C-alpha cells in the first residue's frame, strides 16, 4: 500500500469547539450572507467586490489588509459590498510549490495539516472580529468545508476543481453564494454544467456519511475569460479581473475592472448578469519569493498594492 497514514485529523466539530465563533459574529455573518444572496438573486443592485491576496499566507498581514477595508466599506456601503479574499488553499497545476496555510502554516517549514486547519480557522475568525467583514475562501478540498462552514460568506471553486463531481455535489449543500470558475481549458459547457449540478439536489457520500442535499440556488459563474448566456436559476456572473482576463499582468486588473463597470452602465443585460468583480490585491504591490519576508507582499501570484486597491474600490463605487 503506497499510503503512509501519519496523523488522524480532528473533526470539524473538534476544531469548532476549540475555536468557536461568538454569537455576535454569527449574527453578523447571517446579515452579510443575506446581503450577498440578495445581490446574486437580483434583489439588491449593489456590486460585489471579492478582493484580497492571491493566497493568505500570514495571519498578521492578511488581517491587517482586511481591517483596512473596513473604512472603505463604510464609505461605499450604498454601492459596493466588499468580500475579503482569505484563500487558505493554493491549487497547483503540477502539485509542486506552496499549497496554502491550511497545508503549510509556515511556508518555510514542512506541511502540518493539523496546525494548518487550526491556522485557517483562527485567521478567518480574527479577520471577522477585527474588520466586521465576513470573507471568501476557495474550496480546494471538499472534505475541509466543515471546518469553516460557519465562517464564510462566499466560496469559490477554482478552474482546476470545477470539473470534479465531488466539488459540484458538495456545493449543492451550501447555503452561501458559491462561484464556479470556467476551467483551465476554457470550455464554457464544463462551467455551466457545474453550476447546473450544484443548483440541484443530490444523494452521495460525504466524509463517511450517506447524505442528501437540496441544491444551492446561489451558485453562479466566475469568469476569467469571456462569458455567454446560461439557462440556470438566478443567472449571475462575477468577473475575475486577473488570470486569463489580464493575461496574468496583475496591473491590468485596474483597466479590466473599470471596463466591466463601464459596460454595465451601457448595457442593461450586462448589468443584470454581472454582479461583481474578483480582484487580487495586498498591502505591497507585486510578489516575492518565500523567505524574503516582505510584510504584506504575496508569495504566490503578484497583486495590486494597497494604494492602487483603495483608489480602484472608490472608482468602482462611482461607476455603480
Steps between C-alpha positions, in 0.01 A plus 500: 500500500651834394330715764673567830241617752676763711236657726126482553353846457261655752142514383334829402302480825826473698655803330182709530473414868857612567473810278136612515333792326322730744121544485549864396717403205256227400233769470738717300565215258127434466445865407783507245397168349156646433643815341719297267214264419280797409763622254523159331121467475451853372324643805793734576661711227832545679819350356700226670876555511680186611847630568820400673829313476559218254566278801465573871845401620543710816234568764630840613535657156179345365295625796669841471397513133142394572465755782608776261193419292262585787510879455470469123200270540327763712575765237362294209230306684220628275674387181735211582516197730860408573575131556864451603685210341664278759609210282657241729559233235711555189433272200806383310494378140788255547465454877828683565533811716332665798149359545360751748484559872252214549774258392812692596445756777864607470604520132862435598427182696358158421125450453294457818136430424373514859664834573388614156133438576538696824685785326232516230216531750683742733583736215143511371360566849756770573427672170127514578562620857734781395329616180131420536518340155435134428718358228545273200718193462566248224382145566789295368420201722125432542558302821633818666169687466384408850794680658392840362134465402388729785753769403482556123257720309634403157666190358694472175559180304817535298569430134673171579219377729188601312485178295518281811172332596566509875550878490175548309301275731648656814409851383141380456485481881625855564272787604737780395592651165736269313690591185608244240794604282523401138761222473857535382392364159263796461206263428185689600282189494706354787445812711130524421450130573669553836262784586199295393617200702564704815160671478317166519450237774733201529547175692864401558774410749665780698756459781395142568124571495223439250350847450233687306509866399231741386705689238657845522315764293776752578753313285625715213792538261834672558643591163867544426421512127201620292152396605180383331135442592399214726175326588525479879326635810590865571747545211794688648867551427796633692783621274850395603714799403825302518628173350396447137305827484813698590743274317647449849609866500370598841493876439252442216241421769442875540414549132287185484301591812426847362402361158261249657337773709473727194341219297246444778390861453466460124305173496207400720565134412859519624389693807244230579746214451826636642465524877856583593875473464778285639830683555837387635662763721709523816690762699812505281492487121633198311630180655806359672680171548433294811757609757524864390280601798355818349193580710173491307647383168371193319712184495294360213349705213572876486231732638404866486638707788290675763500849345383359165240288677353790693469721191351217295224423751394865512506512117281189484253659741478810281414286196216317676 
